[in-house]
Every structure is written in structure tokens, then in C-alpha cells.
Amino acid sequence: MSKRGRRRAPAGTRTPAWRRGRRAVALAGCGALVATMTTGCWAEPSAMPAVRDFLIAWQVGNYHAAAGRTVGLDRDQVQDALSRVRQQLDAASLRLSLGTEVPGSEVDQIVKKGDEADARFTVKIDLGENGQPWEYPGLMHLKRVGGKWKIVWSPSIIHTKLRQGQRLAVVTKVPKRAQITDTQGRSVLRVTGAYMVGVYPGQLADPKRTIDLLTKQTKIDGGRRLDAERLLGRVRSAPPQEFLPLLTLQVPAHWGLIQRLGNVPGLQFKGIQAPIAPGYAPELVGGLGPATADRLQQVGAPYQPGDTIGVSGIQLLQQRRLAGTPTVQVVAQDESGKNTEELRSWEGQKPQAVQTTLDPAFQARADNALSKLPYPASLVEVRPSTGEVRAVSNHGTNGRNLAFEGRYPPGLAFGIVSTEALFSQAGMKASTETTCPGTVTIGDKTFTNRTLPKATLADHFAASCKTALAQLGSRLDAQTLVKEASQFGLGKDYGLSVPAFTGSVPAPANDGEKAAMMVGEGNVRVSPLAMALVAGAAQSGTWRPPYVLKDIQQTVQPPQAQSLQAEPIAGLKKVLDQTAKRGNARPARVSGDVVGVAALATYEEGGRTKTVSWFVGSAGDRAFALAVEGRVPTAQIAALFLRGVPRTARTTG
């Protein structure tokens, strides 16, 4: 700031309070004249009215009136220069005030010397995106013309560093997006072709028409559109000579839209190859897309229309970490862009990679096992000793991550929970003799299956005897059964970094509902992830919360690991082992450590009868759950998964 006109008080003295207060009151009183633009607070020859009215007119957008207070340039040119400031900065607001603050001293607002004067003022511009406003000191020179004070026009009034022939511009430097990696640190994304669709702002004959046509053509993912008004503001504020990306569209997925946009005047297309498509587990990893208006509400500032952001899965949930935040600069430059001077800069945040627990080898096995099924299917594998999710596969689910978010009745796969409850709370054992009638009615519920002779609980479980478990519900009270389900993590908040359904096991209201709960029917609902964790707890004796992202601070603290009673778990292992050796899970017994259960559940949903086939089991330090929305031999699919395939999932390092 220039020292010109600075007035200092004598050492050891201060401006009297009454004088400071009088000045403040005078300015406040004139503030009421914003609407009328009158100048009656000061009589000439003070330069204050001219300065004040110029600043007020500029701030409220009355550029014609502001230009009328100037000399030195055609009035229309001044009006045009002032009106462009908001456009060139895409400013949300502009506020002007007389005077500046310099710590430790007082600087007069207006310093007059004969028929000339200098006036200091402050500019505060809100650039939007919830950032700090840009505040800087301004200076204007005045001279008396025909007895009246006039502002001598210069571009430096807009900013002291702005020169003739220059304009303001906002430069946004977007950092390269970080990778999503697997458990070994390799990218889970693959390189794919895409087009960057954008404009050279200075080459647009009619920016508004180009943007209007672009937004009308752009219907993405269910009709989402770009925000035309904000996008136009971004185009007008960008350096006119630099390419400004507005969309990144993958091929062939968006080929139709790319062709339609080819008819929009002013749009430019740049072909790129980039690691932006999921190599596997796309429903979990997620995708990238344009920053439409509703998506911007999800990710928040500082992202803008035209940015490429995460639109689903981890890409969306970890948008700020993966993308970082852009560095924003306000610059003064000529139309060629060759002479550019930075006026202010806001440093962005560097992107950081997100590492998942996914293992490409296990993921490939899961994808292969489901690939030929005629029904929607999902499979999750976890490591019981840690809770790591190592594979998440969805087949035919229309982009939904049903492996984590599916809501199905578990059928007799829930027998893992109810059998452990019988062992721990009712004193039963795998060798306890039970009956398996063809039909049994409990309360208002009737259960049927083929009649089997008396045998052990383990034998009847292996044979998928629903009536045996339904009858044994009489040995447990309702709250005990719900509590045991909670011990297996059902219904708990996992504190997971991605959406997941953890299960719903409402307390049964009567004996019929309790019997239905024993066999995984009625109101019981689970996801494949929840059941994989049940299998993991049965294998290790400890339920552990799952996690799929490493080194990510979770918004909800995950629950503590829950140790189950050793003796009931030992009995449960015998039951599951017998089921795999000579029961309904036998086709999955590809090695001696495979245990589990196959189940089928029929239920009503939306007025339709539906069927879900399950396999829930483990092999060593691998626990998994498979759910198929149809009647299929899940034990055979589990065998295919456990045997593996001689290839690995597609990845790009």
C-alpha cells in the first residue's frame, strides 16, 4: 500500500474517541442513502460524495451511474469494464467499503491535494464454493472538473495490478485423481477410452447458447442434468484462450451422448486413455461422471459443474480424499494469456490413494463362479481372523451392490445362529436326539418337509429338516434368540465406510414367529455380507466387524469383536462339518476344511413369490456367503468358487 496521504498522530497520542465516533456515525448515516444515491451528507468541495456514490453504484450493479462519476474514458467503456468484473470472477457477491485497515496506524480514506485526491477503499469478493472471500485494498485517483469531483478512470480501480487491455480470470488447477488399490497396493481401475468435452471460452460466439444446448442434450443416469447457470459462470470466468473441460464421457457407454453433443457449436472433443473404469467389483468401487446439480449437493464445495467426480461406490464416498481439492488462482491477463500475473491463490489439497482389502485372486474366483448364472447373484468373502473383505461380486444386479445391501430371508442358513443358541442357552449338543415330522404347526405357522426318522440334531440339520429346528424353538425364549443373533453381528452398525445392510432380526411376537425365526423365515432379513460374517464367527469362534478400506477414519466407531462360547462353537463346527461331509453342502466339499450349509428360502415381496438360494460356509481362514435370486444348486457354485480359476482379475497398475 502506498504511503501517500498517510497521517500519523504525534507520539504518545491517539485520535480522540469522540472524533473516531463522529466519523463512524457520519459514514453510517450516509449508508442509508444506498437506495436513493443522493449526495447530501457532505457539501462540495469534499470528494467524499463522488467516491461514495461511485462505490455504491458499482456494488449494486448500477454501472451506468458509476461510470457517470468518471472521466478519462468513454462512459460506455467504463460501464462495460465494471459490469464484467462479476462475470470474470463468477462472483457470488461483491462488496465495497470506503477506507482500508492497516494494523498499527490510521490511513485516511481520502487525501486531497488541491484539485486532485486519492481515495482508498476495500473490495471483498465472494467467489463461492464456501471458500474464504477475496479481500484486497483499492485505490482511485480523483480530480475536480468544472467544480465537481470525478474519478479518473483506470483499470487499476478494479485491482491495483490490472493494466489496460487485461482482464481478470479464475484459473482452477485440478490435481490428478488418486488411485483405488487392492490389498497389495495395485490399482483396481483399468484404463479405458474416453472423451473430454470442453470449450475454448474465447472462441465461443455465443457462450450462453452453447451451454444451453449442452445442458439440454446432457441427460445422464436417469435424467440428471448439468447446472446451466453455474456452468455458464464458470465458462465466462475461465481464461479465454485455455481449454476448459466440461464433461468426461467414457466409450462406449456414452457413445450416443457424444454423438449428440457433436452438433453443439463451440464444443471441442479430446480423446484420452485413463484408468477410470473399475477392473472388478464395479458396484463397490464405483464410477466417475459429470458433476450434475444433485451430485454437487452430495459432494459439496469446492467442486463445480463440469468437474469429473465420483458418482457411485467408493469413488463417490471417498471423493474428497481421492480427488483432493483444486488450487484456485485469480489472475490478471491479456486476451492471449501470454502476460499473466497471479493476484491471489488458494492452495488445494493433494489427493490420496484409497486402499481396499480386495484380493484380485479371490475376486476373480468369485466373479467366475457367478458368471454363468441365469439369475441375479452375489458373493462375499471375508477373512474371519481379521474381518477383511477380500471379494465382493455381483452378477446381474443392475449396478446394485447386493453383496452388501441385499435383503433376503436366510432360510436354514440361519440355523447356524439358532443351533448355536440351542447349544449355549438350552444345553443341547450335536448328538442330541431330535424328531423330523413331515408337518408341524406352531402357533399360526405351519412348516413342512419330508419326514425323517429320529436322529441327532446334527443329522437333521445336515438333511435340511426345517420342522426339527422349528419345534426346538420352544426351548428358547424370544429375547434370548434375538440376543444370540446379535452375538453374530446381525443388526449391528458395522461402522463400515460403505453402505451395508447388517441384518434385521426383530423380536418375535409369539411362538409362531419364534419358530419361523429359528428356520430363517418370517421377518428375518440378512445380506450376503452379514452371513459371511456369521460363517466367519462359526469358524473362528469370534465375530469381528468387517472392513473394506484400510487407513480410513470411520465416522462411526465399529463394534468390538465378540468372542462366542467355546463349547457351543465346537458343537456348531461338528454340525457344519457333518453337513458338508454328507448333507446338503456335500458338493462343496472340495477339501477337508470346507464346512457350511446350503439353504433355500421362499418369501413374498411386492405381491410376488420369490426364491433365494444360499450357501454359507468357510474353508480355513476364508468365510463366504452366496445368495442367488432363483433355485440353483448353490453347493456346486460354492465348489467352483473354492476350486478357483487359472486367471486373475483384470487390473491396471
ABEGO torsion letter per residue (X at the ends): XBABGBBBBBBGBBBBAAAAAAAAAAAAAAAAAAAAGBAAABBOABAAAAAAAAAAAAAAGBAAAAAAABBGBBAAAAAAAAAAAAAAAGBABBBBBBEBBBBGBBBBABBBBEABBBBBBBBBBBAEGGBBBBBBBBBBBBBBBGGBBBBBBBAAAABAABBBGBBBBBBBBBBBBBBBBBAAGBBABBBBBBBBBBBBAAABABAAAAAAAAAAABBBGGGBBBBAAAAAAAAAABBAABBBBABBBBOAAAAAAAAAAAABBGBBBBBBBBBABBABGAAAAEBBBBBBAAAAAAAEOABBBGBBBBABEAAAAAAAAAAEBBBBBBBBBBAAGABBBBABBBBBBBBBBBBBABBAAAAAAAAAAAAABABBBBBBBBBAAAGBBABBBBBGAGGBBAAAABBBBAEAAAAAAAAAAAAAAAGBBAABBBBBBABBBBEABBBBBBBBBBBBAAAAAAAGBAAAAAAAAAABBAAAAAAAAAAAGBGBBAGBABBBBAEBBBBBABAAAAAAAAAGBEABBBBAAAAAAAAAAAAAGBBBBBBABBGBBBABBBBBBBBBBAAAAAAAAAAAAAAAAABAAAAABABAABBEBBBBBBBBBGGBBBBBBBBBBBBEABBBBBBBBEBBBAAAAAAAAAAEBABBBBBBX
